[in-house]
């Protein structure tokens, strides 16, 4: 975890909330990326350490808001049950390839909605009009390669926590640092 106090209070941070993947799940996805997506021209696979299920992208947010955001995370996630997610299909948008996940029992979707509402009340987030889609972004590109890969051999994934991340942009890509995480009920 990074130390939010090491950042000047007036500074803005690129923040998001996500379900971290277990090391095993991330490594399985990375192996699948190499096998199924490795030779795609003008595309960048998402690094293993950056694979996650985004709940809410906050974007540029004042550092002073971290405490209040973490409070919403603790309030909503602290009483939530662990979701169970499994791959259902590969999908491409104009700039990313993703593995779309089934949300067994709707627990991840419910938590995403509750967190989104709480973050909106703080004024640090605006939910999208379209429904939240559980997925893992696995590939970034300038032009969609229109792939049709097999699904990764990734059985059910049950994240044990939800986390507030700081995304630091670097010349070789983003580096994601967890600021705070909250355990989910088993």
HELIX and SHEET records of a PDB file:
HELIX    1   1 UNK A    4  UNK A    6  5                                   3    
HELIX    2   2 UNK A   23  UNK A   32  1                                  10    
HELIX    3   3 UNK A   33  UNK A   37  3                                   5    
HELIX    4   4 UNK A   48  UNK A   50  5                                   3    
HELIX    5   5 UNK A   63  UNK A   65  5                                   3    
HELIX    6   6 UNK A   66  UNK A   77  1                                  12    
HELIX    7   7 UNK A  107  UNK A  122  1                                  16    
SHEET    1   A 4 UNK A  52  UNK A  62  0                                        
SHEET    2   A 4 UNK A  12  UNK A  20 -1                                        
SHEET    3   A 4 UNK A 161  UNK A 170 -1                                        
SHEET    4   A 4 UNK A 173  UNK A 183 -1                                        
SHEET    1   B 4 UNK A  43  UNK A  45  0                                        
SHEET    2   B 4 UNK A 135  UNK A 141 -1                                        
SHEET    3   B 4 UNK A  96  UNK A 104 -1                                        
SHEET    4   B 4 UNK A  84  UNK A  92 -1                                        
END                                                                             
